[in-house]
Amino acid sequence: MNKNPYEILGVAKNATDAEIKKAYHKLVMQHHPDKNAGNKGSEEKFKEINNAFDILKDPQKRAAFDQFGSAAFAGGNGASAGAGGFGGMGGNPFGAGGFEFNFGGFEDMSEMMDEVLRGAGFGGGRGRGNRRGPAEFRGRDMLHTVVIDLKDAFFGKTEKIKFTTNVKCEKCAGHGTSDAKAAPACELCAGSGYVRTRNGFFASETPCPECQGTGRKIKNPCKSCDASGVVSKTRELDVKIPAGIMDGTRIRITGAGEAGPLGGTAGDFYVDVRVRTDAKIERDGDDLMMRVVVPFATLALGGEIEIQTIDDKKIAVKIPSGTQVGERMRMRGMGMPISASVSASARGARGDLYLYIGTEIPKKLSEKQKKALEEFSGATHKKKRGLF
């Protein structure tokens, strides 16, 4: 029995896919069991035709047969030996276990190569005839840095950013054509932008020479964008900076980046937010720290001082008598707003404000002040001597 799939279908070794399909359909109709009831010869021929077509319709199986002959399917793999196929036709060049077409979860090597090329950055790696559809080119992401004051970080603000980038061409609606309609897919690469070449089991993809990797055959290009679908333009973007934002936070605005060529998806716009150091207030996470100057008499006798908080409010702070320089006082809920993005339950909540107590020593004293200090110092010394 003839075991060569090319000879079974009556096609040349360099036959195209279309020629193989045409020969198969002709033979399968001729030897179909419904037309040859009871004819065992036709039944076996029908099975043989189907197994031959099963090999030649699959690029990888066909390549395996071209390189190794029927030995590539020894051990029951590929076409079935019991069905008049190509099993048992000599030694298996891949070992006693038999050669198995296993592509790690992919349907075939073509699909696996697509994913490999995709990961390598080759425009999505879509090959000719692939079911993923026409090629699409995503626009580049963009990054901008803004510097704000601590008070801006407290209240939040809207930052207006001006920049130049590629935007969708209005004349052609991003299609790159003079009639503003999507160009037909390139016939050579089936719209993928890449053509595949094969050498045995190994396949590679290169940009399609017919459409230069665009996947579209543009006959009448748009003059405004030179068939690219994008033009350079200065844009303004209002970026909302939330209250309580931390220094170094990156904000992402989906789809606000560079427009993709030929109607492709736009990239994203990223904003890195830096917060300036404040001369009077220091930040530690959601808490704030402030140094306050308290008169010596107030520290000794107790009293009140007035401070201005970061939100421009003036509040009175009670200083207990005997407060020491360097002590820290905690003002609950008077720090930075806690961002809702950090904790949904913290919406409206704030950190704490810590006051570090200091005082100033006057450089010049009046006679009355000097006398009062001397009396205070003398009383203090007598009190100490009485203790010993």
Secondary structure as the mmCIF struct_conf table of DSSP 4:
data_model
#
loop_
_struct_conf.conf_type_id
_struct_conf.id
_struct_conf.beg_label_comp_id
_struct_conf.beg_label_asym_id
_struct_conf.beg_label_seq_id
_struct_conf.end_label_comp_id
_struct_conf.end_label_asym_id
_struct_conf.end_label_seq_id
HELX_RH_AL_P HELX_RH_AL_P1 PRO A 5 LEU A 9
TURN_TY1_P TURN_TY1_P1 GLY A 10 GLY A 10
TURN_TY1_P TURN_TY1_P2 LYS A 13 ASN A 14
HELX_RH_AL_P HELX_RH_AL_P2 ASP A 17 GLN A 30
BEND BEND1 HIS A 31 HIS A 31
TURN_TY1_P TURN_TY1_P3 PRO A 33 LYS A 35
BEND BEND2 ASN A 36 ASN A 36
TURN_TY1_P TURN_TY1_P4 ALA A 37 GLY A 38
HELX_RH_AL_P HELX_RH_AL_P3 LYS A 40 LEU A 56
TURN_TY1_P TURN_TY1_P5 LYS A 57 LYS A 57
BEND BEND3 ASP A 58 ASP A 58
HELX_RH_AL_P HELX_RH_AL_P4 PRO A 59 PHE A 68
HELX_RH_3T_P HELX_RH_3T_P1 GLY A 69 PHE A 73
TURN_TY1_P TURN_TY1_P6 ALA A 74 GLY A 75
BEND BEND4 GLY A 76 GLY A 76
BEND BEND5 GLY A 78 ALA A 79
HELX_RH_3T_P HELX_RH_3T_P2 ALA A 81 ALA A 83
TURN_TY1_P TURN_TY1_P7 GLY A 84 GLY A 84
BEND BEND6 GLY A 85 PHE A 86
TURN_TY1_P TURN_TY1_P8 GLY A 87 GLY A 88
BEND BEND7 MET A 89 GLY A 90
TURN_TY1_P TURN_TY1_P9 PRO A 93 PHE A 94
TURN_TY1_P TURN_TY1_P10 ALA A 96 GLY A 97
STRN STRN1 PHE A 103 PHE A 103
TURN_TY1_P TURN_TY1_P11 GLY A 104 GLY A 105
STRN STRN2 PHE A 106 PHE A 106
BEND BEND8 GLU A 107 ASP A 108
HELX_RH_AL_P HELX_RH_AL_P5 MET A 109 GLY A 119
TURN_TY1_P TURN_TY1_P12 ALA A 120 GLY A 121
BEND BEND9 PHE A 122 PHE A 122
TURN_TY1_P TURN_TY1_P13 GLY A 123 GLY A 124
TURN_TY1_P TURN_TY1_P14 ARG A 128 GLY A 129
TURN_TY1_P TURN_TY1_P15 ARG A 131 ARG A 132
BEND BEND10 PRO A 134 PRO A 134
HELX_LH_PP_P HELX_LH_PP_P1 ARG A 138 ASP A 141
STRN STRN3 MET A 142 ILE A 148
HELX_RH_AL_P HELX_RH_AL_P6 LEU A 150 PHE A 155
STRN STRN4 LYS A 157 LYS A 168
TURN_TY1_P TURN_TY1_P16 GLU A 170 GLY A 174
BEND BEND11 HIS A 175 HIS A 175
STRN STRN5 THR A 177 THR A 177
TURN_TY1_P TURN_TY1_P17 SER A 178 ASP A 179
BEND BEND12 ALA A 180 LYS A 181
HELX_LH_PP_P HELX_LH_PP_P2 ALA A 182 PRO A 184
STRN STRN6 ALA A 185 ALA A 185
HELX_LH_PP_P HELX_LH_PP_P3 CYS A 186 CYS A 186
TURN_TY1_P TURN_TY1_P18 GLU A 187 GLY A 191
BEND BEND13 SER A 192 GLY A 193
STRN STRN7 TYR A 194 ASN A 199
TURN_TY1_P TURN_TY1_P19 GLY A 200 PHE A 201
STRN STRN8 PHE A 202 PRO A 207
TURN_TY1_P TURN_TY1_P20 PRO A 209 GLY A 213
BEND BEND14 THR A 214 GLY A 215
STRN STRN9 ARG A 216 ARG A 216
BEND BEND15 LYS A 219 ASN A 220
STRN STRN10 PRO A 221 PRO A 221
TURN_TY1_P TURN_TY1_P21 LYS A 223 ALA A 227
BEND BEND16 SER A 228 GLY A 229
STRN STRN11 VAL A 230 ILE A 241
TURN_TY1_P TURN_TY1_P22 ALA A 243 GLY A 244
HELX_LH_PP_P HELX_LH_PP_P4 ILE A 245 MET A 246
TURN_TY1_P TURN_TY1_P23 ASP A 247 GLY A 248
STRN STRN12 THR A 249 ILE A 253
TURN_TY1_P TURN_TY1_P24 THR A 254 GLY A 255
BEND BEND17 GLY A 257 GLY A 257
HELX_LH_PP_P HELX_LH_PP_P5 GLU A 258 GLY A 260
HELX_RH_3T_P HELX_RH_3T_P3 PRO A 261 GLY A 263
HELX_LH_PP_P HELX_LH_PP_P6 GLY A 264 ALA A 266
STRN STRN13 PHE A 269 VAL A 275
HELX_LH_PP_P HELX_LH_PP_P7 ARG A 276 ASP A 278
BEND BEND18 ALA A 279 LYS A 280
STRN STRN14 ILE A 281 ASP A 284
TURN_TY1_P TURN_TY1_P25 GLY A 285 ASP A 286
STRN STRN15 ASP A 287 VAL A 293
HELX_RH_AL_P HELX_RH_AL_P7 PHE A 296 LEU A 301
STRN STRN16 GLY A 303 GLN A 308
TURN_TY1_P TURN_TY1_P26 ILE A 310 ASP A 311
BEND BEND19 ASP A 312 ASP A 312
STRN STRN17 LYS A 314 ILE A 319
TURN_TY1_P TURN_TY1_P27 SER A 321 GLY A 322
HELX_LH_PP_P HELX_LH_PP_P8 THR A 323 GLN A 324
TURN_TY1_P TURN_TY1_P28 VAL A 325 GLY A 326
STRN STRN18 ARG A 328 MET A 331
TURN_TY1_P TURN_TY1_P29 ARG A 332 GLY A 333
BEND BEND20 GLY A 335 GLY A 335
HELX_LH_PP_P HELX_LH_PP_P9 MET A 336 MET A 336
STRN STRN19 PRO A 337 PRO A 337
HELX_LH_PP_P HELX_LH_PP_P10 ILE A 338 SER A 339
TURN_TY1_P TURN_TY1_P30 ALA A 340 VAL A 342
HELX_RH_3T_P HELX_RH_3T_P4 ALA A 344 ALA A 346
TURN_TY1_P TURN_TY1_P31 ARG A 347 GLY A 348
STRN STRN20 ARG A 350 ARG A 350
STRN STRN21 LEU A 353 GLY A 358
BEND BEND21 LYS A 363 LYS A 363
HELX_RH_AL_P HELX_RH_AL_P8 GLU A 367 GLY A 386
TURN_TY1_P TURN_TY1_P32 LEU A 387 LEU A 387
#
